[in-house]
């Protein structure tokens, strides 16, 4: 494992390199090196899970001031789930640094969703132990929180339904969505959606798909209503 390369990539210097190595050590590697003293990452994963949940909860509480508790819970669940953690770990090339046993290596463990998700949590646990919660939070601010603002988890938040419920409280209100613009080449297209409430524009949104653009337009309308 090239610790120096990983630290350079993340712009983080660990005080305890053994802790960082442990975060990337799979149990299959430990089982094949019983003569050496290696610790796997399972206990760090347990700790990192708690650090991640607290960090995301704190962020949502501070940044999503108009979001009710139930919606924050849904959004948090979509951020800390295995597919999301797998995506974070792949973006950071964590698979390149994992210490695996031969069998796990041969069966594609280096790119296995559950394994990479566990490594992400274990790394966060190691970072917390080595440098404290504020540094772990800074890591999340750099690599996780921007994706929340960019709408990467908007599929978990049905803003169109929320807007429908809000508008239905007033009789005679109608909601219409229009795709007003398509931008970019066919392989990387962006859609611009407009939402009208009783024929009056209440929000605009941009997304990679028409549905995503409409969801973001609905969120913009909700923000306007609640501001």
C-alpha positions in Angstrom: 0.0 0.0 0.0 1.4 3.4 -1.1 0.6 5.5 2.0 2.5 8.6 0.7 0.6 8.6 -2.6 -2.8 8.3 -0.8 -1.9 11.1 1.6 -0.8 13.3 -1.3 -4.0 12.6 -3.2 -6.1 13.5 -0.2 -3.9 16.4 1.0 -4.0 14.7 4.5 -1.1 13.7 6.6 -1.8 11.0 9.2 0.1 11.0 12.5 -0.4 7.2 12.8 0.3 5.4 9.5 -0.6 2.1 11.1 -4.1 3.4 11.6 -4.4 4.4 8.0 -3.1 1.1 6.8 -5.6 -0.7 9.0 -8.5 1.2 7.4 -7.5 -0.4 4.0 -6.8 -3.9 5.3 -9.5 -6.4 4.5 -10.1 -9.5 6.7 -9.1 -11.8 3.9 -5.6 -10.2 3.9 -5.3 -10.7 7.7 -6.3 -14.4 7.3 -3.6 -15.0 4.8 -0.9 -13.3 6.9 -1.4 -14.9 10.3 2.3 -14.9 11.0 2.4 -11.1 10.9 0.5 -8.8 13.1 -2.2 -7.1 11.0 -5.6 -5.7 12.1 -8.5 -5.6 9.7 -10.7 -2.6 9.2 -14.0 -3.9 10.6 -13.8 -2.0 14.0 -12.8 1.2 12.2 -15.8 0.7 9.9 -18.1 0.5 12.9 -16.7 3.8 14.2 -16.7 5.5 10.8 -20.3 4.7 10.3 -21.2 6.8 13.4 -18.9 9.6 12.4 -20.5 9.7 8.9 -24.0 9.7 10.3 -23.3 12.5 12.8 -21.5 14.6 10.1 -24.3 14.3 7.6 -26.9 14.9 10.3 -25.2 18.1 11.4 -24.8 19.3 7.9 -28.5 18.8 7.0 -29.6 20.4 10.3 -27.6 23.5 9.6 -28.0 23.8 5.9 -31.6 22.6 5.2 -33.4 24.9 7.6 -36.8 24.5 6.0 -36.6 20.7 5.7 -38.8 18.7 8.1 -37.3 15.9 10.2 -38.9 13.1 8.1 -37.3 14.5 4.9 -33.9 14.9 6.6 -34.1 11.3 7.6 -34.8 10.2 4.1 -32.1 12.3 2.6 -29.5 11.2 5.2 -30.4 7.5 4.5 -29.8 8.0 0.7 -26.3 9.6 1.5 -25.0 7.0 4.0 -26.3 3.9 2.1 -23.9 1.4 0.5 -24.4 2.5 -3.2 -23.5 6.1 -2.3 -20.5 5.1 -0.2 -19.3 2.9 -3.0 -19.5 5.8 -5.4 -17.5 8.1 -3.0 -14.8 5.4 -2.6 -14.5 4.9 -6.3 -14.2 8.6 -7.0 -11.3 8.7 -4.5 -9.7 5.6 -6.1 -9.7 3.8 -2.7 -9.8 0.5 -4.5 -6.2 1.0 -5.5 -5.0 0.9 -1.9 -6.9 -2.0 -0.4 -4.9 -4.9 1.0 -6.8 -8.1 -0.1 -6.3 -11.8 0.2 -5.6 -13.6 -3.0 -9.0 -15.2 -3.2 -10.8 -11.9 -2.7 -8.6 -10.2 -5.2 -9.3 -12.9 -7.9 -13.0 -12.6 -7.5 -13.0 -8.8 -8.1 -13.2 -7.7 -4.4 -11.2 -4.5 -5.2 -14.3 -3.2 -7.1 -17.0 -4.8 -5.0 -19.7 -2.4 -3.7 -20.0 -3.6 -0.1 -16.2 -3.8 0.3 -15.5 -0.3 -1.0 -18.3 1.1 1.1 -16.8 -0.5 4.2 -13.4 1.0 3.3 -14.8 4.4 3.0 -16.4 4.2 6.5 -13.2 2.7 7.9 -11.1 5.5 6.5 -13.4 8.0 8.1 -13.1 6.2 11.4 -9.3 6.2 11.2 -9.3 9.9 10.3 -11.5 10.7 13.3 -9.2 8.8 15.7 -6.1 10.3 14.2 -7.1 13.9 13.9 -10.5 14.5 15.4 -14.1 15.2 14.3 -13.4 18.6 12.7 -10.8 17.2 10.3 -13.2 14.3 9.5 -15.9 16.9 8.9 -13.6 18.8 6.6 -13.1 15.6 4.6 -16.9 15.3 4.2 -17.2 19.0 3.3 -14.7 18.3 0.4 -16.0 15.0 -0.9 -19.6 14.4 0.2 -21.5 17.6 1.0 -21.0 19.3 -2.4 -22.8 16.4 -4.0 -25.8 17.1 -1.7 -26.0 20.7 -3.0 -25.5 19.5 -6.6 -28.7 17.4 -6.3 -27.0 14.0 -6.5 -29.5 12.6 -4.0 -32.6 14.4 -5.3 -34.0 11.0 -6.3 -34.6 10.5 -2.5 -36.5 13.7 -2.2 -39.8 13.9 -4.1 -40.0 17.7 -4.3 -42.8 17.4 -6.9 -45.0 15.6 -4.4 -44.2 18.1 -1.7 -45.1 21.0 -3.9 -48.3 19.3 -5.0 -49.3 18.9 -1.3 -48.5 22.5 -0.6 -50.4 23.8 -3.6 -53.4 21.6 -3.0 -54.1 23.5 0.2 -55.4 26.4 -2.0 -58.3 25.6 -4.3 -58.1 26.3 -8.0 -54.3 26.0 -8.0 -52.7 24.1 -10.9 -49.1 22.9 -11.4 -47.5 22.6 -14.8 -43.9 21.6 -15.8 -42.2 22.7 -19.0 -38.8 21.8 -20.5 -37.8 25.2 -21.7 -34.3 24.4 -22.9 -31.9 21.6 -23.8 -28.2 22.3 -23.6 -25.1 20.4 -24.5 -24.2 17.4 -26.8 -26.4 14.3 -26.9 -24.1 12.3 -24.7 -23.9 15.0 -22.0 -27.2 16.9 -22.3 -28.7 19.2 -19.7 -32.4 20.0 -19.4 -33.9 23.2 -18.0 -37.3 22.9 -16.5 -39.8 25.5 -15.5 -42.6 25.0 -13.0 -45.8 27.1 -13.2 -48.3 27.4 -10.4 -51.6 28.8 -11.7 -49.8 29.9 -14.9 -47.2 31.8 -12.9 -43.5 30.8 -12.9 -42.5 29.7 -9.5 -39.1 28.0 -10.1 -36.5 26.8 -12.6 -34.2 23.8 -12.4 -31.4 22.2 -14.4 -30.7 18.4 -14.5 -29.2 15.6 -16.6 -32.6 14.2 -17.2 -36.0 15.8 -17.6 -37.2 14.3 -14.3 -34.2 15.6 -12.4 -34.7 19.1 -13.9 -38.4 19.0 -12.9 -37.5 17.9 -9.3 -35.0 20.8 -9.0 -37.6 23.3 -10.4 -40.1 22.0 -7.8 -37.4 22.4 -5.0 -36.8 26.0 -6.2 -40.6 26.6 -6.0 -40.7 25.2 -2.5 -37.8 27.3 -1.4 -39.7 30.4 -2.8 -42.9 29.4 -0.9 -41.1 28.8 2.4 -38.7 31.7 2.3 
